[in-house]
Amino acid sequence: MRQAGRYLPEYRKVREGIAFFDFCRDVERAVEVSLQPLDLVGTEAVIFFSDIFVPIPAMGVEVDFAPGPVIAAPIRSRGQVDALTNPDPRESVPFVFEILRRLRSELEGRSVPLLGFAGAPFTLAAYLVEGAGSRNFSALKTAMHREEAMLRALLDHLAEGVIAYARAQIEAGAQAFQLFDTWAGLLSREEYAIWIQPQHRRVAEALADSGVPTILYVGNGAHVVDCMADTGFDVISLDWRVDLGRAARKFGDRVSLQGNLDPGTLAASPETIRARVGELREAGRSARGHILNLGHGCLPETPVEGVRAFTDAVRSLQE
Ligand code: 1CP
């Protein structure tokens, strides 16, 4: 969960004086910051440095970062959706696959898995319709009721793009694939089942023969954990609002779990962090598999020593 980034001084140094999208396209720098968390905080997997918006400009949407994504012309009409394209990502964002290939060769012999990722159709659509991040995404919710066909067409277009992008990442060496649906928890259970679950099923089904494990993250999704478990993803990644032990007992025979320490807890003492990690480990025991992780990404103000205390605690429990 957001392993690289502003909480690391070493990241900020490489990031200096370069626009975010140029950084994502710079293979050397992207490989360097992807590997930083391995050596600096002791993670046991690497996620390639990029952002969920990297493949979006090639669809015909102007995106900037300030510091979160900002869309020059928010998508509100069917005509705008129909004008979107879905080019082969291997041609439109070739640097992404170069970064993955380079990381695989760097990681050879270190037994460290490399994760690919993409933004889920709903989360991408949330920004594309709203125009930027938002507390309640009211333009998106308005579109759900007043521009239903437009929003459906947009989600379908994005799902097709996500599937092609995931496949190309796996071809380039990604050994697991995580779909981030950060904003899916904004919807009620009923609306989630209508708007979001079918898209998750579609992505899981398309990747079922890819040979790599698939992971689904939903932010603020404590009310839809059963829906997440019923999509075909191999692992469901939960935020800290979910009772991990309960999820493990109810769904742990069907799916593996990932999570779910509140990243805010990384400000606590090493003893507190270790105790919380121990509790999470016990809670996850009854699931067929459990990846100890945070429940969302590190924040810029996250203390590096807290992240280290987390990985140290996880490692000591494995011994
Ligand atoms: O200024 C900076 O240095 C940029 C900060 C930053 C970073 C480090 C952004 C802008 N994106 C990223 C990297 C990133 N984003 C990764 C790389 C892997 C890693 O280092 O762990 C990944 C997987 C993402 C995914 C992402 N971007 C998501 C989904 C996961 C999540 O965190 O919920 C979302 C919603 C985004 C949008 C985004 N990109 C950047 C920001 C600040 C945001 C959030 C904006 C908002 O709050 O609406």
Residues whose N, C-alpha, C, O or C-beta is under 5 A from the ligand:
A	BS01	1CP	M1 R2 Q3 A4 G5 R15 I47 F48 F49 S50 D51 I52 P67 G68 P69 F117 G133 F180 T182 G297
